[in-house]
Amino acid sequence: MIELKPINKQIDEKEILNLLNLKGNELVFLSGSLIQGIGNRFSDIDIFVVVEDFEELKKDETIVYNHDDIKTTFSSILGIGCDIEYWPLSTVKEIFNQINNLDKSDIDSPTLTQLDIKGYSLNSLTSFVHRFLVGKPIHNANIYDELKASTNLDKFYQFMTRYYINLVDGFYNDATGNLDKGEYETALYLARDILIKTISAYVFSQNVTLDREKWAYLNLKNISKENKEAARILQKVDKVLFYKNLETAEDLKENAEQIIILINNIINIISKEHGGY
């Protein structure tokens, strides 16, 4: 039985497999926030089917979006929506092969073009890796275990930490520039967005994965339960994001400045821990 703790439900693996037209040699794993334990009653279950003969799926009339890279369809079970994605095994193997072949100079590169598979965006590739890592295999688990065991996950976490730091770098001057200009509302808006990206970088630096920034705060909160440094960061994040009275322009300016200082502090923590970035 699959435990969905956020909504206090259980689902039989066989019922999920019955939603799929399987031939036997596919890898099937479940993922998403419900499987990870951080979802809610509106969350879906993500079902990933990794197939060797991807071309054969072109004949499958049950697939709603029959694209060349990823094929997607939808279903439901016990009132819970299910998003079903089909991926070619060759692509999945290439993703993990490219992760294993990353070196320090690749990860330090500001361009981050080292995960590059024709027809796929970087976001779709890294999102798949995240969902794989937090996933639960329910069919041909040996394939899942072999792929995971053969992958240097430290390189993936380092890569994603660098990715988010690059995003921070890209928006940082926009926040400080608007602050200097006196556009305090815009500066604060940008600073908050950059802080979430900074938290995402920190989460990955702790060898925890996420695929959407909306989960960054919750992941930081979970990490803080056993990590004193993360708990101190969380306390500061709470202070600047949630417990400020913003009634005047000076309040907006001060809050934006405090967030920018916190951003720099978190980036420095990441750099000290990992010797760079």
Secondary structure in CASP SS format (residue, H / E / C, confidence):
PFRMAT SS
TARGET T0000
AUTHOR 0000-0000-0000
METHOD secondary structure of the structure
MODEL  1
M C 1.00
I E 1.00
E E 1.00
L E 1.00
K H 1.00
P H 1.00
I H 1.00
N C 1.00
K E 1.00
Q E 1.00
I E 1.00
D C 1.00
E H 1.00
K H 1.00
E H 1.00
I H 1.00
L H 1.00
N C 1.00
L C 1.00
L C 1.00
N C 1.00
L C 1.00
K C 1.00
G C 1.00
N C 1.00
E C 1.00
L E 1.00
V E 1.00
F E 1.00
L E 1.00
S E 1.00
G C 1.00
S H 1.00
L H 1.00
I H 1.00
Q H 1.00
G C 1.00
I C 1.00
G C 1.00
N C 1.00
R C 1.00
F C 1.00
S C 1.00
D C 1.00
I E 1.00
D E 1.00
I E 1.00
F E 1.00
V E 1.00
V E 1.00
V E 1.00
E C 1.00
D C 1.00
F C 1.00
E H 1.00
E H 1.00
L H 1.00
K H 1.00
K H 1.00
D C 1.00
E C 1.00
T C 1.00
I C 1.00
V C 1.00
Y E 1.00
N E 1.00
H C 1.00
D C 1.00
D C 1.00
I C 1.00
K E 1.00
T E 1.00
T E 1.00
F E 1.00
S E 1.00
S E 1.00
I E 1.00
L C 1.00
G C 1.00
I E 1.00
G E 1.00
C E 1.00
D E 1.00
I E 1.00
E E 1.00
Y E 1.00
W E 1.00
P E 1.00
L H 1.00
S H 1.00
T H 1.00
V H 1.00
K H 1.00
E H 1.00
I H 1.00
F H 1.00
N H 1.00
Q H 1.00
I H 1.00
N H 1.00
N C 1.00
L C 1.00
D C 1.00
K H 1.00
S H 1.00
D H 1.00
I H 1.00
D H 1.00
S C 1.00
P C 1.00
T C 1.00
L C 1.00
T C 1.00
Q C 1.00
L C 1.00
D C 1.00
I C 1.00
K C 1.00
G C 1.00
Y C 1.00
S C 1.00
L H 1.00
N H 1.00
S H 1.00
L H 1.00
T H 1.00
S H 1.00
F H 1.00
V H 1.00
H H 1.00
R H 1.00
F H 1.00
L H 1.00
V C 1.00
G C 1.00
K E 1.00
P E 1.00
I E 1.00
H E 1.00
N C 1.00
A H 1.00
N H 1.00
I H 1.00
Y H 1.00
D H 1.00
E H 1.00
L H 1.00
K H 1.00
A H 1.00
S C 1.00
T C 1.00
N C 1.00
L H 1.00
D H 1.00
K H 1.00
F H 1.00
Y H 1.00
Q H 1.00
F H 1.00
M H 1.00
T H 1.00
R H 1.00
Y H 1.00
Y H 1.00
I H 1.00
N H 1.00
L H 1.00
V H 1.00
D H 1.00
G H 1.00
F H 1.00
Y H 1.00
N H 1.00
D H 1.00
A H 1.00
T H 1.00
G H 1.00
N H 1.00
L H 1.00
D H 1.00
K H 1.00
G C 1.00
E C 1.00
Y H 1.00
E H 1.00
T H 1.00
A H 1.00
L H 1.00
Y H 1.00
L H 1.00
A H 1.00
R H 1.00
D H 1.00
I H 1.00
L H 1.00
I H 1.00
K H 1.00
T H 1.00
I H 1.00
S H 1.00
A H 1.00
Y H 1.00
V H 1.00
F H 1.00
S H 1.00
Q C 1.00
N C 1.00
V C 1.00
T C 1.00
L C 1.00
D C 1.00
R C 1.00
E H 1.00
K H 1.00
W H 1.00
A H 1.00
Y H 1.00
L H 1.00
N H 1.00
L H 1.00
K H 1.00
N H 1.00
I H 1.00
S H 1.00
K C 1.00
E C 1.00
N C 1.00
K H 1.00
E H 1.00
A H 1.00
A H 1.00
R H 1.00
I H 1.00
L H 1.00
Q H 1.00
K H 1.00
V H 1.00
D H 1.00
K H 1.00
V H 1.00
L H 1.00
F H 1.00
Y C 1.00
K C 1.00
N C 1.00
L C 1.00
E C 1.00
T C 1.00
A H 1.00
E H 1.00
D H 1.00
L H 1.00
K H 1.00
E H 1.00
N H 1.00
A H 1.00
E H 1.00
Q H 1.00
I H 1.00
I H 1.00
I H 1.00
L H 1.00
I H 1.00
N H 1.00
N H 1.00
I H 1.00
I H 1.00
N H 1.00
I H 1.00
I H 1.00
S H 1.00
K H 1.00
E H 1.00
H H 1.00
G C 1.00
G C 1.00
Y C 1.00
END
